[in-house]
Amino acid sequence: MSQYSIKKVTEVSENNLNSPDWQNITALQISHYPWYLEGRKQDTQVKLSADSETLFIQVIAQDNYSFSKQTELNHMLICEDSCVEFFFSPSGVLGSSYVNLEVNCCGTLHLAYGAGRDNRQFISVEAASLIQCKSSLNSNMDCPVKIESSNDKQWSIEIALPFTAIEQLTGEAVNRDKWFANFYRCGGRTEPQYAVWNNIDVAEPDYHRPEHFGELVFN
């Protein structure tokens, strides 16, 4: 089982997205390709940090053809855009109900909670408004879409995810010591990437596999 230590931060700036010193935080790599067929295996790294109230997430994804179409919160096809997904069980119990957080390269979010892929509870607009999300590609907030270009190199996302937003979604207190989780890269139309952090040993592509989560430890 993969394991990652979430570095604690103690000083938070007025803009939460600027608070972690990302240069001094170790990255995990989304580098397993259990359903690889063809194309270039492009690098995806994630860094995590936390204070007493918020989980901070930074994603840097190499992407030679970045694509983003969906602009609506909780749209079901965000996973078909150039996308990174973070599935996690905030109870700290392996195999328990989990949140799936999906974000495309322009910063549109999808969050839901449940015990499996069916009958999931989507985050409310009110709870989602507590989350800060910033994309390196989205300079025009009125039209957050991205068409592929031969000049594309990479994109990055920073998210400040308050524990209160998670608790509003799940109806339960989050565990402040340990979570179980997995990270996925997916979507895009040209050279789509289907990679995972903690390997999933099943025949067909399936991200809804909490039994294959790795471990996140809050240092």
Secondary structure as UniProt FT lines:
FT   STRAND          3..8
FT   HELIX           16..18
FT   HELIX           22..24
FT   STRAND          28..29
FT   TURN            34..35
FT   STRAND          44..50
FT   STRAND          54..62
FT   TURN            73..74
FT   TURN            76..77
FT   HELIX           78..80
FT   STRAND          83..89
FT   TURN            90..91
FT   TURN            94..95
FT   STRAND          98..104
FT   TURN            105..106
FT   STRAND          109..114
FT   STRAND          121..122
FT   HELIX           125..128
FT   TURN            129..130
FT   STRAND          132..135
FT   TURN            141..142
FT   TURN            150..151
FT   STRAND          154..162
FT   HELIX           163..170
FT   STRAND          178..186
FT   STRAND          195..196
FT   HELIX           210..212
FT   STRAND          214..218
//
